[in-house]
Amino acid sequence: MTVLIGQLFTGVSIGAVLLLIALGLALTFGQMGVINMAHGEFIMAGAYTTYVLQQVVTVAGWSLLVALPVAFLVAGTMGVLLEILLIRRLYARPLDTLLVTWGVSLILQQLARDVFGSPNVQTRAPELLTGNIALPGGITVANNRLFILALAGGAVVALTVALRVTPLGRRIRAVVQNRDLAAVSGIATARVDRMTFFIGSGLAGIAGVALTLLGPIGPTMGTNLIIDAFLVVVVGGIGQLKGTVIVAFGLGVLQATGEYLTTLSVAKVMVFVAIVAFLQWRPQGMFTLRTRSLA
């Protein structure tokens, strides 16, 4: 039972990381249908924002708190610029969007190498997040994993409230369900697109801040994460936030179980096989988006 509970929490902690990575993509890809291969570089931007702020704010705890909103703004601004300069002209051409954003991701990686250098850099974690919490039964829980779990939960709640309660959220849902009808109803769809991209990219920046607690920061860190993020969003269902949450934690538990029983590489293979089998059975994902059509 102790091993089972320990592996369950390991899976939940992996799922929290997957959720943070995929949450912004659930908006830009799930809600808008934009295949943004530069999403991983927005995560990288959030991580490097934390690194830069630690050079200014030397107290690790304060620098982490400051980095969360600053990284959201930095990555969100990068997303808005990408939407205005490139993606706006490619909404009806998803494959062109994929190629263009992949090129942007390569440019951003090289820019990071030019500014920060090719070697990975490390940030200091606050002392409060460096230890473990001992639970009954000999189970230990890492403080940084608990923080990431709380951060992911807070991000999901905030995004859910924003989409369901605020006027912006209602406009986003209207554009997703039927863009043409929303436009003739007086909704400025271009402005909604910009704000959606800002929020989705900003969430990627927050994910980058969280990832600094787990390992080093490098120019290619986003490349290693983008595929997992897309898989979570696709399996959960395009445009379905609840599907993203369920699948992120489900894949996290599956990977943790596979790692315990076999090795990391075999666990990755198990996850991919499970995803392929699920999509063969249900290609639209776990949940589907109900839309209103004029046709």
Stockholm file with secondary structure:
# STOCKHOLM 1.0

chainA/1-295         MTVLIGQLFTGVSIGAVLLLIALGLALTFGQMGVINMAHGEFIMAGAYTTYVLQQVVTVAGWSLLVALPVAFLVAGTMGVLLEILLIRRLYARPLDTLLVTWGVSLILQQLARDVFGSPNVQTRAPELLTGNIALPGGITVANNRLFILALAGGAVVALTVALRVTPLGRRIRAVVQNRDLAAVSGIATARVDRMTFFIGSGLAGIAGVALTLLGPIGPTMGTNLIIDAFLVVVVGGIGQLKGTVIVAFGLGVLQATGEYLTTLSVAKVMVFVAIVAFLQWRPQGMFTLRTRSLA
#=GR chainA/1-295 SS CHHHHHHHHHHHHHHHHHHHHHHHHIIIIIITCCCCTTHHHHHHHHHHHHHHHHHHSCSHHHHHHHHHHHHHHHHHHHHHHHHHHTGGGGTTCHHHHHHHHHHHHHHHHHHHHHHHCSSCBCCCCCGGGSSEEEETTTEEEEHHHHHHHHHHHHHHHHHHHHHHHSHHHHHHHHHHHCHHHHHHTTCCHHHHHHHHHHHHHHHHHHHHHHHTTTSCBCTTTTHHHHHHHHHHHHHHCTTCHHHHHHHHHHHHHHHHHHHHHSCHHHHHHHHHHHHHHHHHHCTTCSSCCCCCCCC
#=GC SS_cons         CHHHHHHHHHHHHHHHHHHHHHHHHIIIIIITCCCCTTHHHHHHHHHHHHHHHHHHSCSHHHHHHHHHHHHHHHHHHHHHHHHHHTGGGGTTCHHHHHHHHHHHHHHHHHHHHHHHCSSCBCCCCCGGGSSEEEETTTEEEEHHHHHHHHHHHHHHHHHHHHHHHSHHHHHHHHHHHCHHHHHHTTCCHHHHHHHHHHHHHHHHHHHHHHHTTTSCBCTTTTHHHHHHHHHHHHHHCTTCHHHHHHHHHHHHHHHHHHHHHSCHHHHHHHHHHHHHHHHHHCTTCSSCCCCCCCC
//
